[in-house]
Amino acid sequence: MSDSESKKRPIRSYVIRSGRTTESQRKALEQHWDDYVIAYQPDLLELGRVFPQDAPLTVEIGFGMGDSLLQMAEDNPAQNFLGIEVHRPGVGKLMNGAEVRGLTNLKVICHDATEVMKHCFASDSLERVLIFFPDPWHKKRHHKRRIVQPEFASLLASRLRPGGSLHLATDWEQYAEHMVEVLENEPALLNANGRGNFWLNPERPQTKFERRGERLGHGVWDLLYRKAEKADQ
Ligand SMILES: C[S@@+](CC[C@H](N)C(=O)[O-])C[C@H]1O[C@@H](n2cnc3c(N)ncnc32)[C@H](O)[C@@H]1O
């Protein structure tokens, strides 16, 4: 790769893991891809064509194996859910679960969330954005790979509807502090628990990475931000 090419390449917040795909995940990827996966295009999604019902949309970024997303979609049939993930075995697992439960309010985009957020959703359109246990990139020289960055926070804020929420969780204390620093500096977002405070009793299902962190003795930090309502005209 030439110097100019490597300079142009965006910094990614993920590496594609080679993790094993089980037989049932492989079958789901083969048989149900078109039922659940929306092919990424750098164009606005027509949500009326994506979901059978017109309903508030929650987007989960980096859903991993999809346990939390599946549970939320099952528990809230009157809402729509869209997951963004690049790890294909996780997409297969999620589709299996959705198929068994007959869910029609759940879709997936298998692409970089930064590009999806930038191109696929209109301003002021999303009810909720969720980022649970993103890769902490704990070495200092890797910090730029963290998905929570000022520019991304401002992009997410622009896509939320006024009053919509951004919920984040991490099991890595320094990443929690980094999230607070970035998000408290985003003028369009307000901390629902008071400036600089974590959300002590978060409403969300437990995730696979959270369970792993628990086994390793990690703590958990949740944050909830809301987009300011528009002032009366
Ligand atoms: C540490 S895992 C956590 C998974 C899940 N949220 C959980 O708590 O079990 C982070 C996930 O985010 C995904 N990810 C990271 N950056 C991403 C991006 N820019 N676009 C889509 N997925 C991304 C990774 O593939 C990985 O599966």
The ligand as an SDF file (V2000), in Angstrom:
LIG
                    3D

 27 29  0  0  0  0  0  0  0  0999 V2000
  -16.6300   -6.0840   22.6950 C   0  0  0  0  0  0  0  0  0  0  0  0
  -17.8570   -6.5630   21.5510 S   0  0  0  0  0  0  0  0  0  0  0  0
  -19.3760   -6.3650   22.4890 C   0  0  0  0  0  0  0  0  0  0  0  0
  -20.5490   -7.0560   21.8630 C   0  0  0  0  0  0  0  0  0  0  0  0
  -21.8930   -6.8930   22.5780 C   0  0  0  0  0  0  0  0  0  0  0  0
  -22.3430   -5.5200   22.5720 N   0  0  0  0  0  0  0  0  0  0  0  0
  -21.8350   -7.4120   23.9960 C   0  0  0  0  0  0  0  0  0  0  0  0
  -21.8490   -6.5990   24.9370 O   0  0  0  0  0  0  0  0  0  0  0  0
  -21.7780   -8.6430   24.1680 O   0  0  0  0  0  0  0  0  0  0  0  0
  -17.9090   -5.1790   20.4430 C   0  0  0  0  0  0  0  0  0  0  0  0
  -18.5880   -5.5020   19.1230 C   0  0  0  0  0  0  0  0  0  0  0  0
  -18.6940   -4.3050   18.3550 O   0  0  0  0  0  0  0  0  0  0  0  0
  -18.4810   -4.6170   16.9920 C   0  0  0  0  0  0  0  0  0  0  0  0
  -18.0230   -3.3770   16.3470 N   0  0  0  0  0  0  0  0  0  0  0  0
  -16.9860   -2.6000   16.7270 C   0  0  0  0  0  0  0  0  0  0  0  0
  -16.8760   -1.5280   15.9270 N   0  0  0  0  0  0  0  0  0  0  0  0
  -17.8740   -1.6390   15.0110 C   0  0  0  0  0  0  0  0  0  0  0  0
  -18.2650   -0.8410   13.9110 C   0  0  0  0  0  0  0  0  0  0  0  0
  -17.6150    0.2900   13.6030 N   0  0  0  0  0  0  0  0  0  0  0  0
  -19.3030   -1.2420   13.1730 N   0  0  0  0  0  0  0  0  0  0  0  0
  -19.9850   -2.3860   13.4780 C   0  0  0  0  0  0  0  0  0  0  0  0
  -19.6600   -3.1910   14.5160 N   0  0  0  0  0  0  0  0  0  0  0  0
  -18.6090   -2.8170   15.2710 C   0  0  0  0  0  0  0  0  0  0  0  0
  -17.4330   -5.7140   17.0190 C   0  0  0  0  0  0  0  0  0  0  0  0
  -17.4780   -6.5090   15.8500 O   0  0  0  0  0  0  0  0  0  0  0  0
  -17.8240   -6.4900   18.2710 C   0  0  0  0  0  0  0  0  0  0  0  0
  -18.6860   -7.5670   17.9610 O   0  0  0  0  0  0  0  0  0  0  0  0
  1  2  1  0
  2  3  1  0
  2 10  1  0
  3  4  1  0
  4  5  1  0
  5  6  1  0
  5  7  1  0
  7  8  2  0
  7  9  1  0
 10 11  1  0
 11 12  1  0
 11 26  1  0
 12 13  1  0
 13 14  1  0
 13 24  1  0
 14 15  1  0
 14 23  1  0
 15 16  2  0
 16 17  1  0
 17 18  1  0
 17 23  2  0
 18 19  1  0
 18 20  2  0
 20 21  1  0
 21 22  2  0
 22 23  1  0
 24 25  1  0
 24 26  1  0
 26 27  1  0
M  CHG  2   2   1   9  -1
M  END
$$$$
